[in-house]
Amino acid sequence: MLPEHRKPVIRVLFSRRMLVAFVMGFVCGLPLLLTMSVLQAWMKDQGVDLTVIGMMALVGLPYTLKFLWAPVVDRFTLPFLGRRRGWMLVAQLALIVSIVGLGQSDPGNNPWMVAFAAFLVTFFSASQDIVVDAYRREDLSDEELGLGSSLYINGYRVGMLLASGGGLIMADYIPFSTVYLILAICMLPGVLTTLLTPEPENPAGKPKDMKEAIIDPLVEYFSRSGALWILTFILLYKVGDTMASAMTTPFYLDIGFSKSEIGAVVKLFGFWATIAGGLAGGVMMIRLGINRSLWVFGFLQAASTACFALLANAGYSIPLLSFVIAFENLSSGMGTAAYAAFMASITNKKFTATQYALLTSLMGVPRVLASAPTGFLAKNVGWEIFFIACALVAIPGMLLLLKFAPWNSDVGVKAEAV
């Protein structure tokens, strides 16, 4: 049998494993905004106080704390469908029921019951994320992880677009309760895929008890050479991109773009550029491998961030804005695909759910901490220097690649090899 990098790209792209990765990304992305923008719009319609609406952000805590119950998914196998598919089916069915339940709640008269229903949605959604990430890591070969991760991410974005854009458009014509019912039905392709796709083989076995499920993933990871450097890399690789993204909307408005222009160019055009970037990045990773892709896409991310400084210097220009958005979203899509593939590749298949949940939780730290001071920086140094600084912040993360993902090596730090 030919290795994946020797097979025709079109054959790999339309394989069963890639279709599963895309569908699972779709059903993981769909619930995310049902407890955020869509729910906020519903509560605002019902006259709920803005303070309460703001507090609803706390129902998203399960997404950042999912590593706490990930060991249960690694340790126990349900008596149907296997270790991964059994948990996937339970999470998906519970998620469908909880989305319907959220749609039947009453934000105007009982916002705290809405909060409880929304919390159930986020809990089961985060649980689905845990087991889908584990399934994808075990279902895909190392050579397929790049393309599989990019298709998962693109599916995730399509799911988010359907929930937020589609949900809000439908809400202008039908009640929110019906919107939530329709979007719950849109989860059914995930259930069907779970029932039809095979359980992945896992020669690594599974933890024998909860101590092994909780402690051993940490012991196994930190026993590796360079483990702390890899965690530092995960924190730093996209930090410049994250910092720049946090202030782009105020930047666009500040240099004279209208809200309609931002919506058309940045949101709609940018969405499709990101999808194209993720797909292109996945295809390129089949040829380049994950290590080289991290180098190439990381450099492109930094260069695209620096392009915002050009726009700041030039001022209002729709053609230049379109170029910068296309370049930035393409490179960001590529970088995210490589980033996700790398994290999956360093998990030990015996503890996939726990280790991947920990790594993805850690991945979210820069989004909060690095974004917090961006307004202060932009205000005090100006847009041009701010974006140049964001581009330079990428250098430490890139330099760390010299240690564990050198250009001339396609092996990297594999869990099974340590």
C-alpha positions in Angstrom: 0.0 0.0 0.0 1.3 3.5 -0.9 2.1 5.9 1.9 -0.3 8.9 2.1 2.2 11.4 0.6 2.6 9.1 -2.5 -1.1 8.7 -3.1 -3.0 11.1 -5.4 -4.2 14.1 -3.4 -7.7 13.8 -4.8 -7.9 10.2 -3.6 -6.8 11.2 -0.1 -9.1 14.2 0.0 -12.3 12.2 -0.8 -11.5 9.3 1.4 -13.9 8.1 4.1 -11.5 9.4 6.9 -11.5 12.9 5.5 -15.3 13.0 5.1 -15.7 11.9 8.7 -13.2 14.7 9.8 -15.3 17.3 7.9 -18.7 16.2 9.2 -17.4 15.9 12.8 -15.9 19.4 12.5 -19.3 20.7 11.3 -21.3 19.2 14.3 -18.6 20.4 16.8 -18.7 23.9 15.4 -22.5 24.2 15.2 -23.3 24.3 18.9 -20.6 26.9 19.8 -22.5 30.1 18.9 -25.9 28.8 20.0 -25.0 29.8 23.6 -23.2 33.0 22.5 -24.3 35.3 19.6 -27.6 33.6 18.8 -28.6 33.3 22.5 -27.6 37.0 23.1 -29.8 38.1 20.2 -32.7 36.1 21.7 -32.2 37.6 25.2 -31.9 41.1 23.8 -35.2 40.6 21.9 -36.9 39.5 25.2 -35.6 42.6 27.0 -33.2 40.8 29.3 -30.8 43.1 31.2 -27.4 43.6 29.5 -25.7 42.6 32.8 -27.4 39.2 32.7 -26.6 38.8 29.0 -22.9 39.5 29.8 -22.9 37.0 32.6 -24.1 34.3 30.2 -20.5 34.1 28.9 -19.8 32.0 32.0 -21.8 29.1 30.6 -18.9 28.6 28.2 -16.5 27.4 31.0 -16.8 23.7 30.0 -14.9 24.5 26.8 -11.8 25.6 28.8 -12.2 23.0 31.6 -12.9 19.9 29.4 -9.6 18.3 30.4 -11.1 17.7 33.9 -13.5 14.9 32.6 -11.5 13.8 29.5 -9.8 11.0 31.6 -13.3 9.4 31.9 -13.5 9.1 28.1 -10.0 7.6 28.0 -10.6 5.1 30.8 -14.1 3.7 30.2 -15.6 2.0 27.2 -19.4 2.0 26.9 -21.1 -1.4 26.1 -21.9 -0.3 22.5 -20.1 1.0 19.4 -16.6 0.9 21.0 -14.4 3.1 23.1 -14.7 6.3 20.9 -17.9 5.9 18.9 -20.0 5.0 22.1 -19.0 8.2 23.8 -19.6 10.2 20.6 -23.1 8.9 20.2 -24.0 9.6 23.8 -22.6 13.2 23.6 -24.3 13.9 20.3 -27.8 12.6 21.4 -27.5 14.5 24.7 -26.4 17.6 22.8 -29.4 17.4 20.5 -31.8 17.1 23.4 -30.2 20.0 25.3 -30.3 22.3 22.2 -34.0 21.5 21.8 -34.4 22.1 25.6 -32.6 25.5 25.3 -35.0 26.5 22.5 -38.0 25.7 24.7 -36.8 27.9 27.6 -38.0 31.4 28.3 -35.3 34.1 28.4 -37.7 36.9 29.2 -39.3 35.3 32.3 -36.7 32.8 33.5 -33.2 33.7 32.4 -31.5 31.5 35.0 -33.3 28.4 33.6 -32.0 29.5 30.2 -28.5 29.7 31.8 -28.8 26.1 33.0 -30.0 24.9 29.6 -27.2 26.7 27.9 -24.7 25.2 30.4 -25.9 21.7 29.4 -25.4 22.6 25.7 -21.8 23.7 26.4 -21.0 20.7 28.6 -22.2 18.2 26.0 -20.6 20.2 23.2 -17.3 20.2 25.0 -17.7 16.5 25.7 -18.3 15.9 22.0 -15.1 17.9 21.2 -13.1 15.7 23.6 -14.1 12.4 22.0 -14.1 13.7 18.4 -10.6 15.0 18.8 -9.5 11.6 20.2 -11.3 9.7 17.4 -9.7 11.9 14.7 -6.2 11.3 16.1 -6.7 7.6 16.2 -8.5 7.3 12.9 -5.9 9.3 10.8 -2.4 8.3 10.1 0.4 10.8 10.9 0.6 11.7 7.2 -3.1 12.4 7.0 -3.3 14.5 10.2 -2.6 17.8 8.4 -5.3 17.4 5.8 -7.7 15.8 8.3 -7.2 18.6 10.8 -7.8 21.3 8.1 -11.0 19.6 6.9 -12.1 19.3 10.6 -11.4 23.1 11.1 -13.2 24.0 7.9 -16.2 21.9 8.9 -16.1 23.6 12.3 -16.3 27.0 10.6 -19.2 26.0 8.4 -21.1 24.8 11.4 -20.4 28.1 13.2 -21.6 30.1 10.1 -24.8 28.0 9.9 -25.5 28.6 13.6 -24.7 32.3 13.7 -25.5 33.6 10.3 -28.3 31.1 9.4 -29.7 31.2 12.9 -30.0 34.9 13.1 -31.5 35.2 9.6 -34.1 32.5 10.4 -34.9 34.3 13.7 -36.3 37.3 11.6 -39.0 35.0 10.2 -39.7 32.3 12.7 -39.5 32.0 16.6 -36.2 31.3 18.2 -37.6 28.0 19.6 -38.1 26.8 16.0 -34.6 28.0 15.1 -33.1 25.9 17.9 -35.2 22.9 16.8 -34.0 23.2 13.2 -30.3 23.6 14.3 -30.7 20.6 16.6 -31.9 18.5 13.6 -28.8 19.7 11.7 -26.8 17.7 14.3 -28.1 14.4 12.8 -25.4 14.0 10.1 -23.0 13.6 13.0 -25.1 10.9 14.6 -25.4 9.1 11.3 -21.6 9.3 10.7 -20.9 8.0 14.2 -23.1 4.9 13.5 -21.5 4.2 10.1 -17.8 5.0 10.6 -15.6 2.2 12.0 -14.1 2.2 15.4 -10.4 3.1 15.0 -7.8 0.5 15.9 -5.7 1.3 19.0 -2.8 -1.0 19.7 -1.7 1.3 22.5 -4.6 0.0 24.7 -6.3 2.1 27.4 -5.8 3.1 31.0 -6.5 0.3 33.5 -7.9 2.6 36.2 -8.6 6.3 36.9 -5.2 6.9 38.5 -3.6 5.8 35.2 -6.1 7.8 33.2 -5.4 11.0 35.2 -1.8 10.9 36.3 -0.1 8.8 33.6 -0.9 11.2 30.7 1.0 14.0 32.5 3.8 11.7 33.6 4.1 10.3 30.1 4.2 13.7 28.5 6.6 15.4 30.9 9.0 12.4 30.7 9.7 13.4 27.1 12.8 15.3 26.1 11.8 19.0 25.5 8.3 18.7 26.8 8.4 22.2 28.4 9.7 23.7 25.2 6.8 22.2 23.2 4.3 23.7 25.7 6.1 27.0 25.3 5.8 26.7 21.5 2.1 25.9 21.7 1.6 29.1 23.7 3.7 31.3 21.4 3.2 30.0 17.8 0.0 32.0 17.1 0.4 34.7 19.7 1.3 37.5 17.2 -1.6 36.5 14.9 -3.9 36.4 18.0 -2.8 39.9 19.2 -3.3 41.4 15.8 -6.8 39.9 15.3 -8.0 41.2 18.7 -7.8 44.8 17.4 -8.6 44.6 13.7 -12.2 45.9 13.9 -11.3 49.1 15.8 -8.3 49.5 13.3 -10.6 49.2 10.2 -13.0 51.7 11.6 -10.2 54.1 12.7 -8.7 54.4 9.2 -12.1 55.1 7.6 -13.8 51.8 6.5 -17.6 51.7 6.9 -19.3 48.8 8.8 -20.7 47.6 5.5 -17.3 47.5 3.9 -15.9 45.6 6.9 -18.8 43.1 6.8 -18.4 42.5 3.0 -14.6 42.4 2.8 -13.5 41.2 6.2 -16.3 38.9 7.2 -17.7 37.4 4.0 -14.6 37.5 1.7 -12.4 36.7 4.7 -14.4 33.7 5.7 -13.9 32.0 2.3 -10.3 33.0 2.3 -9.8 31.2 5.6 -11.6 28.1 4.3 -9.4 28.1 1.2 -6.3 28.6 3.4 -7.2 25.7 5.7 -7.8 23.4 2.7 -4.7 24.5 0.9 -2.6 24.1 4.1 -4.0 20.5 4.6 -3.1 19.5 1.0 0.4 21.1 1.3 1.0 19.2 4.5 0.6 15.9 2.7 3.7 16.9 0.6 5.6 19.0 3.1 4.9 17.1 6.4 3.9 18.8 9.6 7.4 20.1 10.6 8.1 22.0 7.4 4.5 23.2 7.3 4.9 24.8 10.7 7.9 26.7 9.3 6.3 27.8 6.1 2.9 28.7 7.5 4.4 30.4 10.6 6.5 32.7 8.3 3.4 33.5 6.2 1.4 34.3 9.3 4.0 36.8 10.5 4.3 38.3 7.0 0.6 38.7 6.7 0.4 40.4 10.1 3.1 42.8 9.0 0.9 43.7 6.0 -1.5 45.4 8.3 1.2 48.0 9.0 1.2 48.7 5.2 -2.5 49.2 5.3 -2.1 51.5 8.4 0.5 53.5 6.4 -1.6 53.7 3.2 -4.9 54.4 4.9 -8.3 53.9 3.3 -8.0 51.5 0.3 -10.5 48.8 -0.6 -8.1 47.0 -3.0 -5.3 47.0 -0.4 -7.8 45.9 2.4 -8.9 43.0 0.1 -5.3 41.9 -0.5 -4.4 42.1 3.2 -7.5 40.2 4.3 -7.0 37.5 1.6 -3.3 37.0 2.6 -4.0 37.1 6.4 -6.9 34.7 6.3 -5.2 32.3 3.9 -2.0 32.2 6.0 -4.0 32.0 9.3 -6.1 29.1 7.9 -2.9 27.3 7.0 -1.2 28.0 10.3 -4.2 26.8 12.3 -4.3 23.5 10.3 -0.6 22.9 11.0 -1.0 23.9 14.6 -3.9 21.5 15.2 -2.1 18.6 13.3 1.1 19.1 15.4 -0.8 18.9 18.7 -2.6 15.8 17.6 0.7 14.2 16.4 2.3 14.5 19.8 -0.5 12.8 21.8 0.0 9.3 23.0 -2.9 7.2 21.6 -3.4 5.5 25.0 -4.3 8.9 26.5 -5.5 10.8 23.4 -8.6 12.4 24.9 -6.9 13.7 28.0 -3.6 14.9 26.4 -5.4 16.6 23.5 -7.9 18.3 25.8 -5.1 19.6 27.9 -3.2 20.9 24.9 -6.2 22.6 23.3 -7.1 24.2 26.7 -3.6 25.5 26.8 -3.9 26.8 23.3 -6.7 29.1 24.4 -4.6 30.9 27.1 -2.9 33.4 24.6 -6.3 34.3 23.2 -7.2 35.8 26.6 -3.9 36.9 28.1 -2.1 38.2 25.0 -5.2 40.0 23.7 -5.8 41.9 26.9 -3.1 44.6 26.5 -3.5 45.1 22.8 -5.8 48.1 23.1 -3.3 49.8 25.4 -0.4 49.1 23.0 -2.2 50.3 19.9 -3.3 53.5 21.6 0.2 54.4 22.8 2.4 53.3 19.9 0.1 53.8 16.9 -1.3 51.2 14.5 1.8 50.8 12.3 4.2 50.0 15.1 1.6 47.9 16.8 1.2 45.5 13.8 5.0 45.4 13.3 5.4 44.4 16.9 2.7 41.7 16.5 4.7 40.3 13.6 7.9 40.3 15.6 6.3 38.5 18.5 6.1 35.4 16.2 9.9 35.1 16.2 10.3 33.2 19.5 7.8 30.6 18.6 9.5 30.1 15.2 12.9 29.8 16.8 11.6 27.0 19.1 11.0 24.9 16.0 14.8 24.6 15.7 14.7 22.4 18.8 12.0 19.9 18.1 10.8 20.3 14.5 13.9 21.1 12.4 13.3 21.7 8.7 15.3 18.7 7.5 13.4 16.3 9.8 9.9 15.0 9.2 9.8 13.0 12.4 9.4 15.6 15.1 8.4 14.7 18.6 6.2 11.6 18.4 4.5 10.3 21.5 5.1 6.7 20.5 8.9 7.3 20.2 9.6 8.6 23.6 
